[in-house]
Amino acid sequence: MIAILLALGLLNPPAGNVTGPLLAASDQVTAVQKVPVVAAAGNAIPVGAPVWGRPFDPADRSPYAWDFSPVLAAGSLIAAIERITISAAGAAAGVQIDQQAPRLPVIAADGTHVQVWFLIDPASQTADVFTAAGIQVAVSALIRTTDTPFQEYERTLVLTVRRL
């Protein structure tokens, strides 16, 4: 249910925007593009959207992060995570953002990264959609900056979900 609410943009990260250490490995951190692409593919993935380097296995629980430093002005940091959304296809396949401590979405201590922990609904982990090449899921984060006046940036990254 949480995945569906996230996919529809109806569930925001917990109030207070938790900060914490960046735990994602280097191939689980992807920089956002300064100028996002605008056309979307048939699966709601923007054409040319960056893809996280490491595929996600449905049975795993591990952190992935957006690096927003390419869009942040000098001295600007992330003040808040406004929204995180998963594509409808991803939500239907059981892809979720973990909302339980200690795996809540966080702004990394450096102020330039947003980290989330993915999980797959246990009932969906063995679904055929995750075999072979698996599926690609669009995951978007909307952030607000510390600038005055603040700026907002929403960027989409692509998570490949397949059995490894």
C-alpha positions as CSV (number, residue, x, y, z in Angstrom):
1,M,0.0,0.0,0.0
2,I,2.8,2.4,0.8
3,A,4.3,1.8,-2.6
4,I,1.0,2.7,-4.3
5,L,0.7,5.9,-2.2
6,L,4.3,6.8,-3.1
7,A,3.7,6.1,-6.8
8,L,0.7,8.4,-6.8
9,G,2.6,11.1,-4.9
10,L,0.2,10.9,-2.0
11,L,2.7,9.9,0.6
12,N,5.6,12.1,1.5
13,P,8.7,11.2,3.6
14,P,8.3,11.6,7.3
15,A,8.1,15.1,8.6
16,G,11.3,16.5,9.9
17,N,13.5,15.2,7.1
18,V,15.8,12.8,8.8
19,T,19.6,13.3,8.1
20,G,22.2,10.6,8.4
21,P,25.3,9.0,6.9
22,L,25.5,8.1,3.3
23,L,25.7,4.3,3.3
24,A,25.1,3.5,-0.3
25,A,28.1,2.0,-2.2
26,S,29.5,4.0,-5.1
27,D,27.7,2.0,-7.7
28,Q,24.4,2.7,-5.8
29,V,24.9,6.5,-6.0
30,T,24.0,8.2,-9.3
31,A,24.4,11.9,-10.1
32,V,21.3,13.7,-11.4
33,Q,21.5,15.6,-14.6
34,K,21.7,19.4,-14.6
35,V,19.2,19.6,-17.4
36,P,16.6,16.8,-17.2
37,V,15.2,15.1,-20.2
38,V,11.6,15.8,-20.8
39,A,10.2,13.0,-23.1
40,A,9.1,9.9,-21.4
41,A,9.3,6.4,-22.7
42,G,6.3,4.1,-22.7
43,N,7.1,2.9,-19.2
44,A,7.1,6.4,-17.8
45,I,10.9,6.5,-17.7
46,P,12.3,9.8,-19.1
47,V,14.4,9.1,-22.1
48,G,18.1,9.4,-21.1
49,A,17.4,9.2,-17.4
50,P,20.5,8.0,-15.4
51,V,20.4,4.4,-14.3
52,W,21.8,3.3,-10.9
53,G,24.9,1.2,-11.6
54,R,24.0,-1.8,-9.5
55,P,20.8,-3.8,-10.2
56,F,18.6,-4.5,-7.2
57,D,17.7,-8.1,-6.3
58,P,14.1,-8.5,-5.1
59,A,15.3,-10.3,-1.9
60,D,17.8,-7.5,-1.0
61,R,17.5,-4.5,1.3
62,S,20.2,-2.0,0.5
63,P,20.5,1.8,0.1
64,Y,20.6,3.8,-3.1
65,A,21.2,7.5,-3.4
66,W,20.6,10.5,-5.7
67,D,23.6,12.9,-5.9
68,F,22.1,16.4,-6.3
69,S,25.4,18.2,-6.3
70,P,25.3,18.9,-10.1
71,V,22.2,21.1,-9.7
72,L,23.0,22.7,-6.4
73,A,24.5,26.3,-6.5
74,A,27.7,26.9,-4.6
75,G,27.0,26.8,-0.9
76,S,23.5,25.4,-1.4
77,L,22.4,22.2,0.3
78,I,19.2,20.1,0.4
79,A,16.9,21.4,3.1
80,A,14.0,19.0,2.6
81,I,12.9,15.9,0.7
82,E,9.5,17.0,-0.6
83,R,8.4,13.8,-2.3
84,I,9.7,10.5,-3.5
85,T,7.7,8.6,-6.1
86,I,7.9,5.2,-7.8
87,S,6.4,4.6,-11.2
88,A,3.1,2.9,-11.3
89,A,4.7,-0.2,-13.0
90,G,7.2,-0.4,-10.2
91,A,4.6,-0.1,-7.5
92,A,2.5,-2.7,-9.2
93,A,5.5,-5.1,-9.2
94,G,5.8,-4.6,-5.4
95,V,8.8,-2.2,-5.4
96,Q,8.7,0.0,-2.3
97,I,10.6,2.6,-0.4
98,D,11.3,1.4,3.2
99,Q,9.6,3.7,5.6
100,Q,10.8,2.0,8.8
101,A,13.6,3.2,11.0
102,P,16.6,2.9,10.6
103,R,16.0,2.8,6.8
104,L,13.9,5.9,6.4
105,P,14.7,8.2,3.4
106,V,17.4,10.6,4.5
107,I,19.3,13.7,3.4
108,A,22.9,12.6,3.7
109,A,25.1,14.4,6.2
110,D,26.9,16.2,3.4
111,G,23.6,17.9,2.4
112,T,23.9,16.9,-1.3
113,H,22.5,13.4,-1.4
114,V,19.1,11.8,-0.8
115,Q,19.3,8.1,0.3
116,V,16.5,5.6,0.2
117,W,16.3,1.8,1.0
118,F,14.4,-0.2,-1.5
119,L,12.4,-3.4,-0.7
120,I,10.1,-5.7,-2.6
121,D,6.9,-6.9,-1.1
122,P,7.7,-10.4,0.0
123,A,4.7,-11.8,-1.9
124,S,6.2,-10.4,-5.1
125,Q,9.9,-11.3,-4.7
126,T,9.6,-14.4,-6.9
127,A,7.4,-12.9,-9.6
128,D,8.3,-13.6,-13.2
129,V,8.8,-9.9,-14.0
130,F,12.1,-10.1,-12.1
131,T,13.6,-12.9,-14.2
132,A,16.2,-12.4,-17.0
133,A,16.6,-8.7,-17.6
134,G,14.0,-7.8,-14.9
135,I,12.2,-4.5,-15.0
136,Q,13.3,-0.9,-15.0
137,V,11.5,1.3,-12.5
138,A,11.5,5.1,-12.5
139,V,12.1,6.6,-9.1
140,S,11.8,10.4,-8.6
141,A,12.9,12.6,-5.8
142,L,11.7,16.2,-5.3
143,I,14.0,18.3,-3.0
144,R,13.9,21.8,-1.7
145,T,17.2,23.8,-1.3
146,T,18.5,26.0,1.4
147,D,18.7,28.9,-1.0
148,T,16.7,32.1,-0.4
149,P,14.4,32.1,-2.1
150,F,14.5,28.3,-2.1
151,Q,14.6,26.3,-5.2
152,E,13.1,22.9,-5.9
153,Y,14.5,20.1,-8.2
154,E,12.8,16.9,-9.1
155,R,15.0,14.3,-10.8
156,T,14.3,10.7,-11.9
157,L,16.7,7.8,-11.8
158,V,16.1,4.3,-13.0
159,L,16.4,1.2,-10.8
160,T,16.8,-2.1,-12.6
161,V,15.2,-4.8,-10.5
162,R,16.1,-8.4,-11.4
163,R,17.1,-11.6,-9.6
164,L,20.9,-11.8,-9.4
